[in-house]
Amino acid sequence: MNAPSWKESVIYQIYPQSFKDSNGDGWGDLQGIISKIDYLVKLGVDIVWLGPICESPMVDNGYDISDYQQIHPRYGTMEDFEQLLSKLHENGIKLIMDLVINHTSDEHPWFQQAQSSKDSPYRDYYIWKEPGSDGQEPNNWMSFLNEPAWTRDEQSGEYYLHLFDRKQPDLNWENENMRQELYTMIRWWLDKGIDGFRLDAINMISKDPELPDAPADAPHPPGQEFYKNGPRIHEFLQEMYEQTFSRYPEVITLGEAPSVTMEEVVRYTAPERQEMNMVLAMDLIRIGKDPKNPWGSREWSIRELKESVSNWYSGVFGQGGYALYLSTHDHPRIIPDLIGTGEYEVTAAKLIATFLHTIPGTPLIYQGEELGLGNTNYDRIEDYRDAGTLAYYQQALQDGLSPEQALANIQRRSRDGARSPIPWDDSNEYAGFSTAEPWMSLPPADQIEGKRVSEQENHPDSVFYYYRQLIQMRKQNPIMSHGSFQLLLPEHEEIFAFIREWEDEKWLVVLNFADREVDIDWSGEGVEWADHMIKLHGNYTKFSRPVVREDEHTIEELKHLRPYEALIYRM
């Protein structure tokens, strides 16, 4: 394979059950992905991050693993997986898998053995504790499902810890035998030829051994300061690296590590520390969300984007690694949650693409983002599948919210909004995703009109084509991967403008995040070079491909930007 390094790559996340169904059971599968490799090749991505496909009871859509070395039958067989891996490699695309090692399913044999007896050698593979002094939970930690992070085991009377669902008990990384079994499993997958892992909830594996109560004013959910970036986290990651990743050339590791400082990111990802290549830069995904209420929203500003990009650049770029993303399976899509509705939706989708591919960092595209897909808004609670969403709905009703109010919050914040199946064509009522009713309803017809793959992949003015052009630009221009970053107009309320510079190349990127026309005063920003710029790309030009002339003067164009306009110039 001749794929570029991860720093120069574009990552594409596949949520497998919603990508493509090949056998008519309404569930996306490995053969479905194989049938669409040509699509990935046409888009031009370098790395596929494949969501969890291992054996699982599917309480949390595969993030509750009961067997790390078996494929869930809904997705296919190990032979299907090996065929997918081979065909991706034949086309120069690398594959990284989801590695879920903070917790397992309660149906994993380890937990079954642990639960069977306090004397079982597997008991210590998980975190157990006697009840508190009041006979209740050992501490006041809450899970990410907004319920106590402890569940009582009736047989032994002890509680086990689960930061997620009660059917996802947390592993005890203090147990060396457990760690060694995980390392054996990781090497098994790497021996198959996969190219690396996305490490799920990886900065939560080390807990404060005292398991103390969280203070009364702790952020939601209480307890995070005692299990995120814990006391032995770097020791564990360096040990894992030494016993697994270091033995395989060019392994790619991408860590999910929420609640980290820039200094902590560098500790996780500096090459000399030998822990991980990258972490997910989660700031962008949180914009517009209420930090105290996961189902609430708040006003947001372009200054937040500027601050986030600047902080990651100054604090991490060139020292460690990070991947940029605006949507994933765990968060609602950015359209129309934060930006771009109505007549400007396509233009806004192209603006977002320009932003993602031109700021410093490794871009990560979530499936459907390249089509400009919006967040799916279901009108009935019965159409939602996520356990956290359904639990919130019941709690909201108990707290006095009307069904309409609760559903409105869910439409804005549920991660199910990003999980609906990909609309491939208009061949049937299921948009070509399947020949049967999908596991989750497709978006209403008006939400996918013009956004099907068949309507975009050969249309030169589509969102898909625009993403494809930006990815090609990234392959051809190292400045997009390696260039320095200089913010312009830092106080402007609508415009995000910056300079990237690499060796003898210098680019200006100007992005209007407003849904209206904006005038720009460039005085004091050193625009004497504007008369000597060449326009490289823009989202208003026909087919997004401007005819470039060496004598093109662009200073007037820069003084007045149209709604959601994006411009890239070579200076």
Backbone hydrogen bonds, N-H to C=O, Kabsch-Sander energy under -0.5 kcal/mol:
donor,donor_aa,acceptor,acceptor_aa,energy
8,E,5,S,-1.1
9,S,6,W,-0.7
11,I,363,P,-2.5
12,Y,47,I,-2.7
13,Q,365,I,-3.1
14,I,49,W,-3.0
15,Y,13,Q,-0.5
18,S,15,Y,-2.1
19,F,16,P,-1.3
20,K,16,P,-0.7
21,D,433,F,-2.3
28,G,17,Q,-2.3
29,D,20,K,-2.4
30,L,75,Y,-2.5
33,I,29,D,-1.7
34,I,30,L,-2.5
35,S,31,Q,-2.0
36,K,33,I,-1.6
37,I,34,I,-1.4
40,L,36,K,-1.5
41,V,37,I,-2.5
42,K,38,D,-2.5
43,L,39,Y,-2.2
44,G,40,L,-2.0
45,V,40,L,-1.1
46,D,10,V,-2.1
47,I,10,V,-1.8
48,V,94,K,-3.1
49,W,12,Y,-2.4
49,W,47,I,-0.5
50,L,48,V,-0.7
50,L,96,I,-2.8
51,G,14,I,-2.4
51,G,49,W,-0.5
55,E,67,D,-0.9
55,E,70,Q,-1.9
58,M,64,D,-0.5
61,N,58,M,-0.7
63,Y,60,D,-1.9
65,I,63,Y,-0.5
66,S,55,E,-2.5
67,D,55,E,-1.3
70,Q,67,D,-1.1
72,H,53,I,-2.9
75,Y,72,H,-2.1
76,G,72,H,-1.0
81,F,77,T,-2.0
82,E,78,M,-2.6
83,Q,79,E,-2.1
84,L,80,D,-2.5
85,L,81,F,-2.7
86,S,82,E,-2.2
87,K,83,Q,-2.5
88,L,84,L,-2.4
89,H,85,L,-2.3
90,E,86,S,-2.2
91,N,87,K,-1.1
91,N,88,L,-0.6
92,G,89,H,-1.8
93,I,88,L,-2.8
94,K,46,D,-2.8
96,I,48,V,-3.0
97,M,196,G,-2.1
98,D,50,L,-1.2
99,L,198,R,-3.0
100,V,98,D,-0.6
101,I,99,L,-0.9
101,I,200,D,-0.5
104,T,169,P,-1.8
105,S,65,I,-2.7
106,D,167,K,-1.7
108,H,105,S,-1.4
111,F,108,H,-0.5
112,Q,108,H,-2.3
113,Q,109,P,-2.4
114,A,110,W,-2.5
115,Q,111,F,-2.7
116,S,112,Q,-0.9
117,S,113,Q,-0.8
120,S,117,S,-1.2
123,R,120,S,-1.8
125,Y,122,Y,-1.8
126,Y,123,R,-1.3
127,I,170,D,-0.9
128,W,126,Y,-0.7
129,K,159,Y,-2.2
132,G,136,Q,-2.7
135,G,132,G,-2.4
142,M,222,P,-2.0
143,S,147,E,-3.8
144,F,163,L,-2.7
146,N,143,S,-1.7
149,A,141,W,-2.1
151,T,160,Y,-1.9
153,D,158,E,-3.6
154,E,152,R,-0.7
157,G,153,D,-2.8
159,Y,129,K,-3.0
160,Y,151,T,-2.3
161,L,127,I,-2.0
162,H,149,A,-2.9
164,F,168,Q,-0.6
168,Q,165,D,-2.3
170,D,161,L,-2.6
171,L,102,N,-2.5
172,N,125,Y,-3.1
173,W,171,L,-1.0
173,W,205,I,-0.6
175,N,172,N,-1.8
176,E,174,E,-0.7
179,R,175,N,-1.9
180,Q,176,E,-2.5
181,E,177,N,-1.9
182,L,178,M,-2.0
183,Y,179,R,-2.4
184,T,180,Q,-2.1
185,M,181,E,-1.9
186,I,182,L,-2.5
187,R,183,Y,-2.4
188,W,184,T,-1.7
189,W,185,M,-1.7
190,L,186,I,-2.3
191,D,187,R,-2.5
192,K,188,W,-0.8
192,K,189,W,-0.6
193,G,190,L,-1.3
194,I,189,W,-1.2
195,D,95,L,-2.6
196,G,95,L,-0.5
197,F,252,I,-2.1
198,R,97,M,-2.9
199,L,197,F,-0.6
199,L,254,L,-2.7
200,D,99,L,-2.1
200,D,198,R,-0.9
202,I,199,L,-1.0
202,I,256,E,-0.9
203,N,256,E,-1.0
204,M,201,A,-1.6
205,I,202,I,-1.1
207,K,205,I,-0.6
208,D,226,F,-2.9
211,L,208,D,-2.1
218,A,215,P,-1.8
224,Q,221,P,-1.0
226,F,223,G,-2.1
227,Y,224,Q,-1.5
228,K,224,Q,-2.2
229,N,203,N,-2.8
229,N,227,Y,-0.5
230,G,203,N,-0.5
233,I,230,G,-1.4
236,F,232,R,-2.7
237,L,233,I,-2.4
238,Q,234,H,-2.4
239,E,235,E,-2.1
240,M,236,F,-2.6
241,Y,237,L,-2.5
242,E,238,Q,-2.4
243,Q,239,E,-2.2
244,T,240,M,-1.3
245,F,240,M,-0.6
246,S,241,Y,-2.9
247,R,244,T,-1.8
248,Y,245,F,-1.8
251,V,248,Y,-0.9
252,I,195,D,-2.8
254,L,197,F,-2.4
255,G,278,M,-2.9
256,E,199,L,-2.8
257,A,255,G,-0.8
265,V,261,T,-2.2
266,V,262,M,-2.1
267,R,263,E,-1.8
268,Y,264,E,-2.1
269,T,265,V,-2.1
270,A,266,V,-2.5
273,R,270,A,-1.9
274,Q,270,A,-0.7
274,Q,271,P,-1.0
276,M,268,Y,-1.8
277,N,253,T,-0.8
278,M,253,T,-2.1
279,V,321,G,-1.1
280,L,255,G,-2.4
281,A,323,A,-2.9
282,M,280,L,-1.1
286,R,282,M,-0.8
286,R,283,D,-1.2
287,I,283,D,-0.5
287,I,284,L,-1.0
289,K,286,R,-2.1
290,D,296,G,-1.5
293,N,290,D,-1.1
296,G,293,N,-2.3
298,R,288,G,-1.6
302,I,493,E,-0.6
304,E,301,S,-1.0
305,L,301,S,-0.9
306,K,302,I,-2.3
307,E,303,R,-2.8
308,S,304,E,-2.6
309,V,305,L,-2.7
310,S,306,K,-2.4
311,N,307,E,-2.5
312,W,308,S,-2.5
313,Y,309,V,-2.1
314,S,310,S,-2.9
315,G,311,N,-2.6
316,V,312,W,-2.0
317,F,312,W,-1.8
318,G,320,G,-0.6
319,Q,316,V,-3.1
320,G,316,V,-2.6
323,A,279,V,-2.3
324,L,362,T,-2.6
325,Y,281,A,-0.6
328,T,331,H,-0.6
331,H,328,T,-1.4
337,D,333,R,-0.7
338,L,334,I,-2.9
339,I,334,I,-1.6
344,Y,341,T,-1.4
345,E,342,G,-1.7
348,A,344,Y,-3.0
349,A,345,E,-2.1
350,K,346,V,-1.8
351,L,347,T,-2.0
352,I,348,A,-2.6
353,A,349,A,-1.8
354,T,350,K,-2.4
355,F,351,L,-2.6
356,L,352,I,-2.7
357,H,353,A,-2.0
358,T,354,T,-1.3
358,T,355,F,-0.6
359,I,355,F,-1.6
362,T,322,Y,-2.2
364,L,324,L,-2.2
365,I,11,I,-3.2
367,Q,13,Q,-1.8
369,E,366,Y,-2.8
371,L,368,G,-1.4
372,G,369,E,-1.5
373,L,368,G,-2.1
375,N,335,I,-2.9
376,T,417,G,-2.6
378,Y,376,T,-0.7
383,D,380,R,-1.6
384,Y,381,I,-1.7
390,L,386,D,-2.3
391,A,387,A,-2.4
392,Y,388,G,-2.2
393,Y,389,T,-2.2
394,Q,390,L,-1.8
395,Q,391,A,-2.2
396,A,392,Y,-3.2
397,L,393,Y,-1.9
398,Q,394,Q,-1.9
399,D,395,Q,-1.9
400,G,397,L,-1.2
401,L,396,A,-2.4
406,A,402,S,-2.6
407,L,403,P,-2.4
408,A,404,E,-2.0
409,N,405,Q,-2.0
410,I,406,A,-2.1
411,Q,407,L,-2.7
412,R,408,A,-1.3
413,R,409,N,-2.1
414,S,410,I,-3.0
417,G,414,S,-1.4
418,A,415,R,-1.5
419,R,416,D,-1.6
420,S,416,D,-0.5
422,I,18,S,-2.3
424,W,422,I,-0.9
424,W,431,A,-2.2
425,D,431,A,-2.0
431,A,428,N,-1.6
433,F,430,Y,-2.1
439,W,26,G,-2.6
447,Q,444,P,-1.6
448,I,444,P,-0.8
448,I,445,A,-0.9
449,E,445,A,-0.8
451,K,448,I,-2.5
452,R,448,I,-0.5
453,V,423,P,-2.0
454,S,424,W,-2.3
455,E,452,R,-0.9
456,Q,452,R,-0.6
456,Q,453,V,-1.7
457,E,453,V,-2.8
459,H,456,Q,-2.0
462,S,459,H,-1.9
466,Y,462,S,-1.7
467,Y,463,V,-2.5
468,R,464,F,-2.5
469,Q,465,Y,-2.3
470,L,466,Y,-2.2
471,I,467,Y,-2.5
472,Q,468,R,-2.2
473,M,469,Q,-2.5
474,R,470,L,-2.1
475,K,471,I,-1.8
476,Q,472,Q,-1.7
477,N,473,M,-1.5
480,M,477,N,-1.9
481,S,478,P,-1.0
482,H,478,P,-3.1
483,G,479,I,-1.8
484,S,501,E,-3.1
486,Q,499,I,-2.1
488,L,497,A,-2.9
492,H,489,L,-1.6
496,F,511,L,-2.8
497,A,488,L,-0.7
497,A,495,I,-0.6
498,F,509,V,-2.3
499,I,486,Q,-2.5
500,R,507,W,-1.9
501,E,484,S,-1.0
502,W,505,E,-2.4
505,E,502,W,-2.8
507,W,500,R,-3.1
508,L,569,Y,-2.3
509,V,498,F,-2.8
510,V,567,L,-2.5
511,L,496,F,-2.1
512,N,565,E,-2.9
513,F,494,E,-2.5
513,F,511,L,-0.8
518,V,561,L,-2.5
520,I,559,K,-2.2
522,W,520,I,-0.7
525,E,522,W,-2.4
529,W,526,G,-0.6
530,A,527,V,-2.0
532,H,529,W,-2.0
533,M,530,A,-1.3
534,I,570,R,-2.7
536,L,568,I,-2.9
537,H,568,I,-1.6
538,G,544,S,-0.5
539,N,566,A,-1.5
544,S,541,T,-3.2
545,R,542,K,-1.8
548,V,546,P,-0.8
552,E,549,R,-1.9
554,T,530,A,-0.8
558,L,554,T,-1.6
559,K,555,I,-0.6
559,K,556,E,-1.0
560,H,557,E,-0.8
561,L,518,V,-2.7
564,Y,514,A,-2.0
565,E,562,R,-2.0
567,L,510,V,-2.4
568,I,537,H,-2.5
569,Y,508,L,-2.8
570,R,534,I,-3.3
571,M,506,K,-3.6
571,M,569,Y,-0.5
